């Protein structure tokens, strides 16, 4: 199940990145 864990980490990292970008674009 290593692949599932890696996928979960990737999704979490993408969510964090999206959160940072969204906050950065906040006026």
C-alpha positions in Angstrom: 0.0 0.0 0.0 3.0 2.3 -0.4 1.6 3.7 -3.6 -1.6 4.7 -1.9 0.3 6.5 0.8 2.5 8.3 -1.8 -0.7 9.3 -3.7 -2.2 10.7 -0.5 0.9 12.7 0.3 0.9 14.1 -3.3 -2.7 15.1 -3.0 -2.0 16.7 0.4 0.9 18.7 -1.1 -1.2 19.9 -4.0 -3.9 21.0 -1.7 -1.4 22.9 0.4 0.0 24.6 -2.7 -3.4 25.5 -3.9 -4.2 26.9 -0.5 -1.1 29.1 -0.6 -1.7 30.3 -4.1 -5.4 31.1 -3.3 -4.3 33.1 -0.2 -1.6 34.9 -2.2 -4.1 36.0 -4.8 -6.5 37.3 -2.1 -6.7 41.1 -2.4 
